[in-house]
């Protein structure tokens, strides 16, 4: 929110991809009066119902389906931990281009704790993200220190990217 404020832009509407029970959306509503749509799937738990019970908007949208919003309407798209190296590359690329479709010019894509193998981040995911032509506002990589991360040489990426105002 501070980044948007310093750039004289306002964030009013966004999407949280893989938003679980909607905690991020709830916090954005309470503290910043931002309406966040939350994409979730009911895998092993009734996530959509939990989001709706909080008075928020759940969207049952798998990653390989277009987001059900108009082009250029979102101020923020956050991809949480559900967006990671386990997603097939064609699906990931489709998702990034659909995010590009729905984001307004000058607004933000936030990759929050995206994890992959360190080599894959450099050779696969960073070039895929770079194709969007977004400005890197923040790009931070850290080692994933849980047993799986240590075993597989995984890293976390947290990035805030700004879509160009015009192409």
Short mmCIF file of the C-alpha atoms (twelve columns), coordinates in Angstrom:
data_MODEL
# 
_entry.id   MODEL 
# 
loop_
_atom_site.group_PDB 
_atom_site.id 
_atom_site.type_symbol 
_atom_site.label_atom_id 
_atom_site.label_alt_id 
_atom_site.label_comp_id 
_atom_site.label_asym_id 
_atom_site.label_seq_id 
_atom_site.Cartn_x 
_atom_site.Cartn_y 
_atom_site.Cartn_z 
_atom_site.pdbx_PDB_model_num 
ATOM 1   C CA . UNK A 1   0.000   0.000   0.000   1 
ATOM 2   C CA . UNK A 2   2.923   2.322   0.690   1 
ATOM 3   C CA . UNK A 3   4.282   1.646   -2.804  1 
ATOM 4   C CA . UNK A 4   0.983   2.612   -4.381  1 
ATOM 5   C CA . UNK A 5   0.674   5.693   -2.201  1 
ATOM 6   C CA . UNK A 6   4.187   6.865   -3.082  1 
ATOM 7   C CA . UNK A 7   3.327   6.448   -6.778  1 
ATOM 8   C CA . UNK A 8   0.105   8.477   -6.333  1 
ATOM 9   C CA . UNK A 9   -2.037  5.500   -7.302  1 
ATOM 10  C CA . UNK A 10  -5.019  4.125   -5.428  1 
ATOM 11  C CA . UNK A 11  -5.751  0.466   -4.846  1 
ATOM 12  C CA . UNK A 12  -9.480  -0.189  -4.590  1 
ATOM 13  C CA . UNK A 13  -10.044 -3.594  -6.191  1 
ATOM 14  C CA . UNK A 14  -7.939  -6.719  -6.462  1 
ATOM 15  C CA . UNK A 15  -7.765  -10.471 -6.753  1 
ATOM 16  C CA . UNK A 16  -6.024  -12.864 -4.386  1 
ATOM 17  C CA . UNK A 17  -5.164  -15.982 -6.397  1 
ATOM 18  C CA . UNK A 18  -5.138  -19.059 -4.199  1 
ATOM 19  C CA . UNK A 19  -6.419  -17.069 -1.245  1 
ATOM 20  C CA . UNK A 20  -7.359  -19.979 1.016   1 
ATOM 21  C CA . UNK A 21  -9.877  -18.844 3.633   1 
ATOM 22  C CA . UNK A 22  -9.643  -15.188 2.622   1 
ATOM 23  C CA . UNK A 23  -7.458  -13.847 5.428   1 
ATOM 24  C CA . UNK A 24  -5.526  -11.514 3.114   1 
ATOM 25  C CA . UNK A 25  -8.775  -10.206 1.601   1 
ATOM 26  C CA . UNK A 26  -10.233 -9.645  5.070   1 
ATOM 27  C CA . UNK A 27  -7.172  -7.699  6.212   1 
ATOM 28  C CA . UNK A 28  -7.185  -5.561  3.062   1 
ATOM 29  C CA . UNK A 29  -10.861 -4.732  3.649   1 
ATOM 30  C CA . UNK A 30  -10.431 -3.911  7.343   1 
ATOM 31  C CA . UNK A 31  -7.231  -1.880  7.180   1 
ATOM 32  C CA . UNK A 32  -7.303  -0.325  3.690   1 
ATOM 33  C CA . UNK A 33  -10.933 -0.548  2.497   1 
ATOM 34  C CA . UNK A 34  -9.799  -2.553  -0.537  1 
ATOM 35  C CA . UNK A 35  -12.187 -5.106  -2.022  1 
ATOM 36  C CA . UNK A 36  -10.326 -8.316  -2.849  1 
ATOM 37  C CA . UNK A 37  -11.885 -11.171 -4.788  1 
ATOM 38  C CA . UNK A 38  -10.467 -14.475 -3.574  1 
ATOM 39  C CA . UNK A 39  -9.929  -17.404 -5.919  1 
ATOM 40  C CA . UNK A 40  -10.065 -20.688 -4.097  1 
ATOM 41  C CA . UNK A 41  -10.828 -24.327 -4.689  1 
ATOM 42  C CA . UNK A 42  -12.513 -26.546 -2.150  1 
ATOM 43  C CA . UNK A 43  -9.597  -28.980 -1.881  1 
ATOM 44  C CA . UNK A 44  -9.721  -30.860 1.426   1 
ATOM 45  C CA . UNK A 45  -11.738 -28.058 3.051   1 
ATOM 46  C CA . UNK A 46  -14.703 -25.755 2.278   1 
ATOM 47  C CA . UNK A 47  -12.546 -22.703 1.458   1 
ATOM 48  C CA . UNK A 48  -15.158 -20.928 -0.654  1 
ATOM 49  C CA . UNK A 49  -17.693 -21.197 2.142   1 
ATOM 50  C CA . UNK A 50  -15.150 -19.854 4.651   1 
ATOM 51  C CA . UNK A 51  -14.455 -16.851 2.424   1 
ATOM 52  C CA . UNK A 52  -18.180 -16.158 1.972   1 
ATOM 53  C CA . UNK A 53  -18.830 -16.556 5.725   1 
ATOM 54  C CA . UNK A 54  -16.413 -13.661 6.288   1 
ATOM 55  C CA . UNK A 55  -18.526 -11.431 4.054   1 
ATOM 56  C CA . UNK A 56  -15.983 -11.618 1.220   1 
ATOM 57  C CA . UNK A 57  -16.262 -12.645 -2.424  1 
ATOM 58  C CA . UNK A 58  -15.036 -16.161 -3.261  1 
ATOM 59  C CA . UNK A 59  -14.368 -17.160 -6.869  1 
ATOM 60  C CA . UNK A 60  -14.190 -20.851 -7.724  1 
ATOM 61  C CA . UNK A 61  -11.637 -20.542 -10.528 1 
ATOM 62  C CA . UNK A 62  -8.920  -23.062 -11.388 1 
ATOM 63  C CA . UNK A 63  -5.664  -21.559 -12.660 1 
ATOM 64  C CA . UNK A 64  -6.217  -22.838 -16.193 1 
ATOM 65  C CA . UNK A 65  -9.441  -20.823 -16.524 1 
ATOM 66  C CA . UNK A 66  -9.717  -17.122 -17.311 1 
ATOM 67  C CA . UNK A 67  -10.440 -14.888 -14.364 1 
ATOM 68  C CA . UNK A 68  -14.128 -13.892 -14.529 1 
ATOM 69  C CA . UNK A 69  -13.541 -10.128 -14.553 1 
ATOM 70  C CA . UNK A 70  -13.291 -7.501  -17.278 1 
ATOM 71  C CA . UNK A 71  -10.008 -6.465  -18.852 1 
ATOM 72  C CA . UNK A 72  -8.030  -3.745  -17.090 1 
ATOM 73  C CA . UNK A 73  -10.170 -3.564  -13.952 1 
ATOM 74  C CA . UNK A 74  -7.877  -4.735  -11.133 1 
ATOM 75  C CA . UNK A 75  -5.484  -2.554  -9.148  1 
ATOM 76  C CA . UNK A 76  -3.706  -5.460  -7.443  1 
ATOM 77  C CA . UNK A 77  -3.302  -9.152  -8.133  1 
ATOM 78  C CA . UNK A 78  -1.668  -11.174 -5.374  1 
ATOM 79  C CA . UNK A 79  -0.449  -14.696 -6.012  1 
ATOM 80  C CA . UNK A 80  0.001   -16.436 -2.694  1 
ATOM 81  C CA . UNK A 81  1.653   -19.717 -1.824  1 
ATOM 82  C CA . UNK A 82  -0.763  -21.721 -3.972  1 
ATOM 83  C CA . UNK A 83  1.083   -20.382 -7.017  1 
ATOM 84  C CA . UNK A 84  4.401   -22.249 -7.027  1 
ATOM 85  C CA . UNK A 85  6.634   -24.684 -8.905  1 
ATOM 86  C CA . UNK A 86  4.063   -27.493 -8.813  1 
ATOM 87  C CA . UNK A 87  1.911   -25.730 -11.403 1 
ATOM 88  C CA . UNK A 88  2.601   -26.958 -14.955 1 
ATOM 89  C CA . UNK A 89  4.500   -24.346 -16.987 1 
ATOM 90  C CA . UNK A 90  1.798   -23.840 -19.669 1 
ATOM 91  C CA . UNK A 91  -0.780  -23.214 -16.921 1 
ATOM 92  C CA . UNK A 92  1.578   -20.814 -15.135 1 
ATOM 93  C CA . UNK A 93  2.226   -18.874 -18.333 1 
ATOM 94  C CA . UNK A 94  -1.517  -18.718 -19.100 1 
ATOM 95  C CA . UNK A 95  -2.171  -17.434 -15.572 1 
ATOM 96  C CA . UNK A 96  0.459   -14.674 -15.918 1 
ATOM 97  C CA . UNK A 97  -1.009  -13.511 -19.219 1 
ATOM 98  C CA . UNK A 98  -4.520  -13.544 -17.769 1 
ATOM 99  C CA . UNK A 99  -3.280  -11.501 -14.814 1 
ATOM 100 C CA . UNK A 100 -1.820  -9.080  -17.353 1 
ATOM 101 C CA . UNK A 101 -5.224  -8.905  -19.041 1 
ATOM 102 C CA . UNK A 102 -7.099  -7.951  -15.863 1 
ATOM 103 C CA . UNK A 103 -4.552  -5.548  -14.336 1 
ATOM 104 C CA . UNK A 104 -4.897  -1.834  -15.002 1 
ATOM 105 C CA . UNK A 105 -1.859  -0.025  -16.362 1 
ATOM 106 C CA . UNK A 106 0.449   1.219   -13.617 1 
ATOM 107 C CA . UNK A 107 -0.940  -1.267  -11.084 1 
ATOM 108 C CA . UNK A 108 0.681   -4.175  -9.278  1 
ATOM 109 C CA . UNK A 109 1.280   -7.908  -9.451  1 
ATOM 110 C CA . UNK A 110 2.503   -9.295  -6.142  1 
ATOM 111 C CA . UNK A 111 4.116   -12.729 -6.052  1 
ATOM 112 C CA . UNK A 112 4.045   -13.582 -2.362  1 
ATOM 113 C CA . UNK A 113 6.331   -16.433 -1.296  1 
ATOM 114 C CA . UNK A 114 6.485   -18.119 -4.701  1 
ATOM 115 C CA . UNK A 115 8.764   -21.123 -4.300  1 
ATOM 116 C CA . UNK A 116 10.786  -23.110 -6.796  1 
ATOM 117 C CA . UNK A 117 14.191  -24.660 -7.177  1 
ATOM 118 C CA . UNK A 118 16.824  -21.915 -7.315  1 
ATOM 119 C CA . UNK A 119 17.993  -22.935 -10.783 1 
ATOM 120 C CA . UNK A 120 14.402  -23.054 -12.101 1 
ATOM 121 C CA . UNK A 121 13.750  -19.551 -10.800 1 
ATOM 122 C CA . UNK A 122 16.688  -18.209 -12.793 1 
ATOM 123 C CA . UNK A 123 16.222  -20.304 -15.930 1 
ATOM 124 C CA . UNK A 124 12.451  -20.753 -16.187 1 
ATOM 125 C CA . UNK A 125 10.308  -18.506 -14.003 1 
ATOM 126 C CA . UNK A 126 12.238  -15.237 -14.117 1 
ATOM 127 C CA . UNK A 127 12.331  -15.240 -17.959 1 
ATOM 128 C CA . UNK A 128 8.600   -16.094 -17.989 1 
ATOM 129 C CA . UNK A 129 7.855   -13.183 -15.671 1 
ATOM 130 C CA . UNK A 130 10.195  -10.870 -17.610 1 
ATOM 131 C CA . UNK A 131 8.140   -11.474 -20.786 1 
ATOM 132 C CA . UNK A 132 5.366   -9.409  -19.208 1 
ATOM 133 C CA . UNK A 133 7.574   -6.309  -19.378 1 
ATOM 134 C CA . UNK A 134 6.710   -5.198  -15.860 1 
ATOM 135 C CA . UNK A 135 8.913   -2.940  -13.747 1 
ATOM 136 C CA . UNK A 136 10.524  -4.702  -10.784 1 
ATOM 137 C CA . UNK A 137 9.503   -2.657  -7.765  1 
ATOM 138 C CA . UNK A 138 10.684  -5.355  -5.358  1 
ATOM 139 C CA . UNK A 139 12.481  -8.636  -6.084  1 
ATOM 140 C CA . UNK A 140 13.679  -10.587 -3.055  1 
ATOM 141 C CA . UNK A 141 14.906  -14.190 -3.056  1 
ATOM 142 C CA . UNK A 142 15.626  -16.205 0.093   1 
ATOM 143 C CA . UNK A 143 16.386  -19.834 0.817   1 
ATOM 144 C CA . UNK A 144 13.452  -22.038 1.754   1 
ATOM 145 C CA . UNK A 145 14.661  -23.482 5.059   1 
ATOM 146 C CA . UNK A 146 12.091  -26.202 5.761   1 
ATOM 147 C CA . UNK A 147 13.227  -29.842 5.233   1 
ATOM 148 C CA . UNK A 148 11.795  -29.993 1.690   1 
ATOM 149 C CA . UNK A 149 13.415  -26.696 0.732   1 
ATOM 150 C CA . UNK A 150 16.801  -27.767 2.049   1 
ATOM 151 C CA . UNK A 151 16.553  -31.176 0.370   1 
ATOM 152 C CA . UNK A 152 15.493  -29.783 -3.025  1 
ATOM 153 C CA . UNK A 153 17.483  -26.523 -3.125  1 
ATOM 154 C CA . UNK A 154 14.310  -24.427 -3.126  1 
ATOM 155 C CA . UNK A 155 14.013  -20.675 -2.708  1 
ATOM 156 C CA . UNK A 156 11.210  -18.221 -2.019  1 
ATOM 157 C CA . UNK A 157 10.597  -15.269 -4.311  1 
ATOM 158 C CA . UNK A 158 8.645   -12.267 -3.142  1 
ATOM 159 C CA . UNK A 159 8.196   -9.756  -5.929  1 
ATOM 160 C CA . UNK A 160 6.110   -6.675  -6.535  1 
ATOM 161 C CA . UNK A 161 5.880   -5.856  -10.226 1 
ATOM 162 C CA . UNK A 162 4.272   -2.811  -11.810 1 
ATOM 163 C CA . UNK A 163 2.473   -3.093  -15.114 1 
ATOM 164 C CA . UNK A 164 3.438   -0.419  -17.639 1 
ATOM 165 C CA . UNK A 165 0.845   2.341   -18.048 1 
ATOM 166 C CA . UNK A 166 0.711   1.801   -21.798 1 
ATOM 167 C CA . UNK A 167 2.239   -0.591  -24.276 1 
# 
